[in-house]
Amino acid sequence: MRQMLSLVLLSVSVAACDKPAPAAAPVAPAAAPPPALSMAVTPTTADDPVLATVNGQPVTMADVRLALHLTKPEEFVEEAQLGPALDGLIRQEIIAQAAATGGLDKDAKYQAEFAKQAAPLNAFRRRALGDAFYHAKVANLPPPTDAEAQAYFDAHKDVLASDVHIQQVLVRDMTRAKTALGELNTGKAFAEVARSMLPPGAPTETPWDLGWQNWQQLPDAWHKTLETLKPGETSGIIAGPNKRFWIIKLLERRPSKTADFAQAKAE
């Protein structure tokens, strides 16, 4: 069986793999693999040269470094390590592509583990591109004029110049927030869920009831949700800074007696 696999790999390698010499200048990655393989082409840079391609899927120096467990920039890939590591990665890529072509990438267990492994990369993508968008499109915008701010205030006066009576569930980790939301979705009373989520030593009265608050007193993370929340409705989980997670219930909304444009201008 092992000999047969080796022969298959050898024959497929000749047809599918284009492996330039390691010392060659970096080359641009080839076209993306066929859609049926459902693979994302690895981003490459001048600092991460493509060492081989298998059906258009690049195998880069970063892949080699990862295979050799080299995590620090000052750790060099020795010439004696490069060839065997690259050959191993090419073989793995050929087998992985064959598995995907055969539909094995649709396996539920594989899909679940793939999603788990991809989550940190997706978190980086959202954070990095969000920062890039802010610096490219927002940071250098001129501040709004008083006339523009006044026009915005007038268009959103029912929210910006309102007071709201709010109750909250506040926890410090997403797991507990999901537990609380699940209990609310089963019909458990908001006060009962909020009380069960209080930390030890919390006041025994009703600390989850915040009473009447004006718009400027509310956490920024609540604003978008409260723009559309109607009295009697409960939000989903709202994530905030410092590992805070809220679920809020809007009890009442009323026009503010004190909020005006001068107060809301900075907001």
C-alpha positions in Angstrom: 0.0 0.0 0.0 2.8 2.4 0.9 4.6 1.6 -2.4 1.4 2.3 -4.3 0.9 5.6 -2.6 4.5 6.6 -3.3 4.0 5.8 -7.0 0.8 7.8 -7.2 2.4 10.8 -5.5 5.4 10.6 -7.9 3.2 10.5 -11.0 0.9 13.3 -9.7 3.9 15.4 -8.6 5.4 15.3 -12.1 2.1 16.5 -13.6 1.0 18.9 -10.9 4.0 20.4 -9.2 6.2 23.2 -10.4 9.1 23.5 -8.0 11.7 26.1 -8.8 15.1 25.9 -7.1 15.0 27.3 -3.6 17.6 29.9 -4.5 15.6 31.3 -7.4 14.1 34.8 -7.3 10.6 34.9 -5.9 7.9 34.3 -8.4 4.3 35.5 -8.4 1.7 33.0 -7.3 -0.1 31.2 -10.0 -3.8 31.3 -10.7 -6.1 30.1 -8.0 -6.9 26.3 -7.9 -10.1 25.0 -9.5 -13.2 26.1 -7.6 -14.0 22.5 -6.9 -11.1 22.3 -4.5 -12.5 25.1 -2.3 -9.0 26.4 -1.3 -7.9 29.9 -0.7 -4.7 31.0 -2.3 -2.1 31.9 0.3 -1.2 35.6 0.3 2.5 36.1 -0.6 4.9 39.0 -0.4 8.5 39.7 -1.4 9.6 38.6 2.1 7.7 35.3 1.6 8.7 33.9 -1.7 6.8 31.1 -3.5 9.0 28.0 -3.5 6.6 25.7 -5.4 3.1 25.6 -6.8 0.7 22.6 -6.9 -2.2 23.2 -9.3 -1.8 26.9 -8.7 -1.7 26.6 -4.9 1.6 28.2 -3.7 3.9 26.7 -1.1 5.9 29.5 0.4 8.8 30.1 2.6 6.4 30.9 5.5 4.9 27.4 5.0 8.3 25.9 5.3 9.1 27.9 8.4 5.8 26.8 10.0 6.6 23.2 9.1 10.0 23.5 10.8 8.4 25.2 13.9 10.4 28.4 13.3 8.5 31.3 14.9 11.2 34.0 15.3 12.4 36.2 12.4 16.0 35.6 13.3 15.7 31.9 12.9 17.0 31.0 9.5 16.0 28.0 7.4 19.2 26.0 6.8 19.8 24.7 3.3 19.9 21.1 4.5 16.4 21.6 6.0 14.8 23.3 3.1 14.6 20.5 0.6 13.1 17.8 2.8 10.6 20.3 4.4 9.5 21.5 1.0 9.2 18.0 -0.4 7.0 17.1 2.5 4.8 20.1 2.1 4.3 19.4 -1.6 3.3 15.8 -0.9 0.8 17.0 1.8 -0.6 19.5 -0.7 -1.1 16.9 -3.4 -2.9 14.6 -1.0 -5.0 17.4 0.4 -6.1 18.5 -3.1 -6.9 14.9 -4.0 -9.0 14.6 -0.8 -10.9 17.9 -1.6 -11.5 16.8 -5.2 -13.0 13.6 -3.8 -15.3 15.6 -1.5 -13.6 14.8 1.8 -13.5 18.4 2.7 -17.3 18.3 3.1 -16.9 16.1 6.2 -18.7 17.8 9.1 -15.8 17.1 11.6 -13.3 18.6 9.2 -15.5 21.6 8.5 -15.9 22.3 12.3 -12.2 22.1 12.9 -11.4 24.2 9.9 -13.8 26.9 11.1 -12.2 26.8 14.5 -8.7 27.2 13.1 -9.8 30.0 10.7 -11.4 32.1 13.5 -8.1 33.8 14.6 -7.3 34.6 11.0 -10.7 36.1 10.4 -10.4 38.1 13.6 -7.1 39.5 12.3 -8.6 40.3 8.9 -11.5 42.2 10.4 -9.3 44.1 12.9 -6.5 45.0 10.4 -8.8 46.0 7.5 -11.0 47.9 9.9 -8.0 49.9 11.1 -6.9 50.4 7.5 -10.3 51.6 6.4 -10.4 54.1 9.3 -7.0 55.5 8.5 -7.7 55.7 4.8 -11.3 56.9 4.8 -12.1 58.4 8.2 -9.1 59.7 10.1 -8.4 62.6 7.7 -12.0 63.7 7.1 -12.6 67.3 8.2 -14.9 67.6 11.3 -18.5 68.3 10.5 -19.6 72.0 10.5 -22.1 73.2 13.0 -24.7 73.3 10.3 -24.1 69.7 9.4 -24.1 68.6 13.1 -27.4 70.6 13.6 -29.0 68.9 10.6 -28.0 65.4 11.9 -29.3 66.3 15.4 -32.6 67.4 13.9 -33.0 64.3 11.8 -32.3 62.0 14.9 -33.8 64.2 17.6 -36.2 61.5 18.7 -33.2 59.4 19.8 -30.5 61.9 20.6 -32.9 64.1 22.7 -34.6 61.2 24.5 -34.4 59.6 27.9 -34.6 55.8 28.2 -35.4 53.5 31.1 -33.0 50.6 30.8 -32.4 47.3 32.5 -29.2 45.3 31.8 -27.5 42.0 32.1 -23.7 42.6 32.4 -21.2 39.8 32.3 -17.5 39.5 31.6 -17.4 36.6 29.2 -19.3 35.5 26.0 -20.2 32.1 27.4 -22.2 33.5 30.3 -23.7 36.1 27.9 -24.9 33.3 25.6 -26.3 31.4 28.6 -28.2 34.5 29.7 -29.6 35.1 26.2 -30.7 31.5 26.0 -32.6 31.7 29.2 -34.3 34.9 28.1 -35.2 33.2 24.8 -37.0 30.4 26.7 -39.2 33.0 28.4 -37.5 33.5 31.8 -38.1 36.9 33.3 -35.4 39.5 32.6 -35.0 40.4 36.3 -34.6 36.7 37.2 -31.8 36.2 34.6 -30.1 39.5 35.5 -30.1 38.5 39.2 -28.6 35.1 38.4 -25.7 36.8 36.5 -24.7 39.1 39.4 -21.2 38.6 40.7 -20.8 37.5 44.4 -21.2 40.4 46.8 -23.3 42.5 44.4 -26.1 44.6 45.9 -29.2 42.5 46.6 -31.7 45.1 45.4 -32.0 45.7 41.7 -28.6 46.8 40.3 -29.6 45.7 36.8 -32.3 48.5 36.7 -30.5 51.6 35.6 -33.5 53.9 35.8 -33.8 56.9 33.4 -30.7 57.7 31.4 -30.2 60.3 28.7 -28.4 59.4 25.4 -25.1 61.0 26.4 -24.9 58.8 29.6 -25.2 55.5 27.7 -22.2 53.4 26.7 -21.3 54.0 23.0 -21.7 50.3 22.3 -25.4 50.6 23.0 -26.2 53.4 20.7 -26.8 51.5 17.4 -29.0 48.9 19.1 -31.1 51.5 21.0 -31.8 53.4 17.8 -34.1 50.7 16.7 -35.1 49.0 20.0 -38.7 49.5 20.9 -40.1 49.7 24.5 -40.6 46.3 25.9 -38.0 44.7 23.6 -34.7 43.0 24.6 -31.5 43.2 22.7 -29.1 40.5 21.6 -25.6 40.4 23.1 -23.8 43.7 22.8 -20.0 43.5 23.0 -18.1 46.4 24.6 -14.5 47.2 25.7 -12.7 45.6 28.6 -14.5 42.2 28.0 -17.9 43.5 28.8 -21.0 41.9 27.3 -24.5 43.3 27.8 -28.0 42.3 27.1 -30.3 45.3 27.6 -34.1 45.7 27.8 -35.7 49.0 26.9 -38.6 49.6 29.3 -39.7 53.2 28.3 -38.5 56.1 26.1 -39.5 59.7 26.6 -38.5 63.1 25.2 -35.7 64.6 27.3 -36.3 67.7 29.2 -32.6 68.7 29.3 -31.0 67.3 26.1 -30.6 69.8 23.3 -28.2 70.4 20.4 -25.6 72.2 22.6 -25.4 69.1 24.9 -25.4 66.6 22.1 -23.0 68.5 19.8 -19.8 66.7 20.8 -21.5 63.3 20.5 
